[in-house]
């Protein structure tokens, strides 16, 4: 066997990639005349040093869990869904419609209704690219990119011309009725006696996200559909030979992926903003790519990676507040993580693999 | 619509279409050699930033262009390293490059100029000046041809003419030279090229480098020609529109000219009219902005002719052992 052990493949390689990415990020911070160690300390205290910081970290992480899972499910089917941004945008529209036009008696019912609408709208936005890939062979990466832009224009139109309250200049919907406001993590923890800042945007959607992780895990590794998705992703020819329909799997995987991205809106639109604004997704759809790559498309890995990016986001905001380092530092770190855990994976993997093989030869 | 209005719209079509054309030709070379490149946006952005920064500091637009080329080439080198040498996923590498450019430009811009990611405005020799072609003024009074020559053909900046000249040049290079034949072959069947004793890796790196040079020109034009200085995210999705135009053109140079000018025209019209009425149907400005993307999806769907990408596109080449 000329392969390295499973733990090295699943843990060691991503960890080294991550370290390389962070090392280069430190060099970038040095290059702009700041101290990377001080910056790191500031980020840790800002994001994890208080319940206020944790609230924001968890809020961002919730977004990234949804989009990370969305990208992961598509990855398992061998599809690169780069359209999480557009699907989450449409999910926001679905959530906004559910919150604005249905008189919900209780927030829990509103959450179920809004989640269903968000997921449905997200899935709908993924359906056409999926169908074009499955039936017409159009490359899903290109079509989902195009759909991101179309979604942005569509939302712009709907907000400016349809959903904007009369007399308002702001391209945004009205505030959602109070009955749809979700309980925050702070309220929930304070209620059971744990002191936690009550002004943070983290809300009950976090638990929905964790539930989604478990469901995706069960789907991918414990159901027939999950098996078919993985088989199709590994080898389309073998899957077809085994009687798996490529059209069916492509459609289902992308619908699930789009639904997960759309679900994100219960966190950012319903939980935080409590109205729909332009560009509410704020790049979370793209961060899902980094999260899925780092988490090796495993829900538990996605959860950890989303927490890491949540920390980076909140820490980056604190950095921008207290130092002259702009928030865009996070974009650079994100790029380096995508580069090293994704595109340059072999650069890290090959030397590690060679080391293991040499060690094994020496042992014999 | 009268002639002057039409000429103004066509004139802005050329100005807005030129960066798309440069980026589209860049993507053409890369993708024809089998290297997908969704990082056109990032390369343009990094070139726009560095060209504006250097043009401002040195006061010379040509040094700026040179710096822009260097910036885009460095991004290309990362893409080449990831997708050719380490056989990584080309799409993921492209995504990474877009984010890298988006973050680094602001980070460095803030560090150097402290203007929130902008560069200071470029003036004088730090910018491209419009070139008045010979006899443009003299012929201006000649009906129809005069205004067309004066308004439309004359009076653009140097890189616009470069962009247009690159169309026949690219065609000649791709279809009439040995290098072009090999480049196209590497994108269709790299194993055959390898068998003939030509380095697949070498040709692919050359293609990626050409892509870097052309996106470098596109970025430099955006920052020093179309506007006067760099602003955050100034490419504004043009890299993706160029990608769309490339598919629209079915990976061919002359058609790339047509596609980019069409998308330039859409942008020019959307800039000029906030809302359009076409045969009684009101077209919102958002629809005009989304139209390039919608058209590309329709083309990709294969309902209007089929767009078939180079066969070996996106696959790293593994030499047989």
Interface residues (C-beta under 8 A of the other chain):
Chain A: X28 X32 X33 X80 X82 X128 X132 X136 X137 X138 X139 X141 X142 X143 X145 X146 X147 X149 X150 X153 X154 X156 X157 X160 X161 X286 X289 X293 X324 X325 X326 X328 X329 X330 X331 X332 X333 X334 X335 X336 X338 X339 X342 X343 X344 X345 X346 X347 X350
Chain B: X38 X78 X81 X82 X83 X86 X87 X88 X89 X90 X91 X92 X93 X95 X96 X97 X98 X99 X100 X102 X103 X104 X106 X107 X108 X110 X111 X114 X116 X117 X237 X240 X243 X244 X247 X284 X286 X287 X289 X290 X293 X294 X296 X297 X300 X301 X302 X309
